[in-house]
Every structure is written in C-alpha cells, then in structure tokens.
Amino acid sequence: RGSFGQSRFERYYRVVDHSPDYWKFFYPQARFLEQEIGFGLRYAKISHATLECRLNNPLLTVNSLRFFAGDARPPSEEDGSSYSDTMITEADVLSGRTQEILGRELERVAREEQPAFIHLKTTCLPELVGDNPTPFIERLKNESGVPVLWTSKTRDPGTMYETMVERMLAEVDFASKRDSRAVLLAGIPTPEAGREAAELLKGLGLRVVGTLFPRVDFKGLPDMPTAGAVVWLNPVGWEKIDDGMFLRRGLAVVRYHPPYGLAGVRAWLGRIASVLELGDGHEAAEPARDACGTGIDDLRAQCRRRTVALIGDPSDVESLVSTGRALGFSVAGLLCELGFQVRCLVWNADGASRTLRRPKTKNGEGTIEFVPFSTRAGLDRELGRGVDLVFSHFNHDPRLEAHGLFGFTERVFELGLEGMIRTGKRLLERCAARPFPRHRAYLTPWT
C-alpha cells in the first residue's frame, strides 16, 4: 500500500478473522481531504489504469449501497477539469507498451487542451510493471510549460498537493503591510458552516477575506494579499497540508479543534483570540447563543427523553468520548450537550459488572453512564433496554435491525451552533423512525 495506512476494510476483516467481532461498531476511516481540492483552474485529469480498475472503483454517491456508512463521496463542484483514461490492456502489458501509451496521452492532453496543469493518477498495475512518468513530466514542463501533479499508490499524495498549492501561493503578491483583522478561513466542509464561522469571527473583530480548502482559487480572492492570518475551521483530514507554507509568507496560522457545539465554539474562538492576541474571546460566542433564542433549550427538552448508545471495547469508547485525533471532537460530549442520555456499552472480557454514571446537570445537558458487557446475550439485552439510537459505522447492522434501531456516524454532526440544532433535529428524527413496539417482536434476532 506504499504510504497509505490500513483501510477500514482491512481492519474489519482482520478482527473478524482472528477474534469474535460482535462488540465492534467503531471503524473510523482516516480522511485525506487534500485529494478533494478544487483548484478553480481549467486543468486535466489523466488516469493511467486498466478499464477493469476504473469500473471496479465506482464513485457511488448512494450511501445505502456502501458496506460502511458515510463512505460515499459527495458530488464535487464543477471545477472546469477534463478527464481521460489510458485504459491499458493485458496486450499492452505483455508487449511493454504501457509507458509509451502514457507518454502519448500526456503529450496529447498538453497539446490539444493546453490546461493550467495536469493531474496524473497512476494505479496498481502501472506501479507493478514499473512505469515511470518522470521523464514525460520533465519534458512537458520544459517544452510546453504545463506542470504535472502526479499522485499514485506508492507516493504520499499530501506532498504532491502541497507542492501545487505552494506553487500557486508563490504567484500571490502579498502586501508588505498586512491587515491584522483580515483572515483566510480554511477547511470548510459546507457553505452553511463557512457562513456561520464568518459571523462568529465578526464577534472578535475579524473579517473573512477569502476561503481555502477544499476550494483553492487564489485569483478569485482579490483581498488575499492583505490577509494577516489563516484560521482553520475544521482541520481534521487536512493534516498533510503543512502550515509552514503560510508561515513563510508572514501569515499567522490558527489550527485547533473544530467548533462543534457551544463548548466547542467557545473554545475555538478563545484559541483564535489567544493566538492573534485579541484578548479573551470565549464570550464572543454569546451573541450567537442568544440569536438561537429558545431553539437550543427546546431541542434539549426533546433530546432528554432519548437514550443514545456508544458501543465498543475500551479503546473504541475512549475515541468516542474524548476529543482526540480520530474524529476531532467528542461524540459523547456533544450528545450530552444536546441533552441526550448517553449510555456507553463497554465490552469487558473479564465480565466485570461495575456501572459508572455521571450525575445529572442543572443546565439541561444529558447524562453519561458506562455499562460493561461480556457476551452476545448481554449486548443484545442492553440494546433492548431503552436504547433509541446507536453509533455504528455499518450501513446495515443486524444487531441494530433486530431491535428496530437506526445507526448514525460522526458525519451526522455539523459545526457551529446552527449546525448543532440541525444535528439534534436529525438525530431525533432517526429516533422517532423506529417501528412500533408491537411490531419489533417480528424482527429477526441476531444472537
């Protein structure tokens, strides 16, 4: 796999092949979002692959057809790019023509389309037969001036994308005197999240003069040369984009946990204020909290009647409870902030029976308890004990279907306070969609 880590499929089958797997619900997948960058330029994509490879890797946007929930890639924006395949065959491999075919396709695209750059992707078979596009890349750069961004199975894609962004930054004529109140907002998952973040930053006296990642179009940001800082909204998945490229150009960089929920928003604004020396920024979230009116309080009143289960071994539960690198935020903490009663079912091979509970709070937040189990029957019993919703990375989970339960993943959560309200409503809808109790007796058991 070269520089790529183990996929969630490999982790799943490794567990299934070597140990009982009935307690596993948590299979996080590291996200490498640099591969989703849209450069805002007219460029060409070339895939050096077999037709079999192309057809066995469909970019399905229908999530229900995936084994793991949340695996479907969202449809990308129109970025003005063209696409072509070399579609090498077995005959091409046996005759040693694969490298020649690649060279011809690169030259054709550079000559006929004259793109701003070419994004070349080489797949498994070209890697195995030893195809090396480096001579063609150098020749195109020298003769036609068309740069080639090359990603492959054995090359770190982060470095390749970073090189392209670095080249684009070098073309920006940054002002010698910067506006300390002008910032670039980076890592924006949705337009709604970007708009709310910009409003929150106004509370610190900052104004957003441009956005970066996943879209990188510096020519469309006329005020970018005056910016004094880059503020990351959600840095999770963008770890391979190094802050050094911005620091070298005199931009301060704020990279912190993403602002999920009220506590997350306060911490995010406080961190920005600290790094940019703006005083105490924690109170800047209060106007946004007030603007939500009774929405959060009404939502908590409904969520308090529901119980959400987080299930796994101690390591899995720790990842779901703590604010770590796996997800960037605490699933349990945000559920409690919404008002849900959180029940962590912890697999314990020793069969320990101690249950831990956090006392109820006065501000409407939910409670959290830790309940051990050690057998399939024990897990099944806990799933039937008042649980309304379960965190699971499986699309169709027979353990949940046996109780008419719906699952959810970290993808359901949205940033900001408005996003928090939308998240709570979405989770409540899933709770309410369960079959009536009298119908659940006819569901197929899994034990």
Secondary structure by P-SEA (a helix, b strand, c coil): cccccccaaaaaaaaaaccccccccbbbbbbcccccccccccbbbbbcccaaaaaacccccccccccccccccccccccbbbbbbccccaaaaaacaaaaaaaaaaaaaaaaccccbbbbbbccccccccccaaaaaaaaaaacccccccccccccaaaaaaaaaaaaaaaccccccccccbbbbcccccaaaaaaaaaaaaaaccccccccccccccccccccccccbbbbccccccccccaaaaaaabbbbbbccccccaaaaaaaaaaaaaaaccccccccaaaaaaaacaaaaaaaaaaccbbbbbbccaaaaaaaccccccccccaaaaaaaaccbbbbbcccccccbbbbbbcccccbbbbbbbbbbccaaaaaaaaacccccccccccccaaaaaacbbbbccccccccaaaaaaaaaaaaaaaaccccccccccccccc
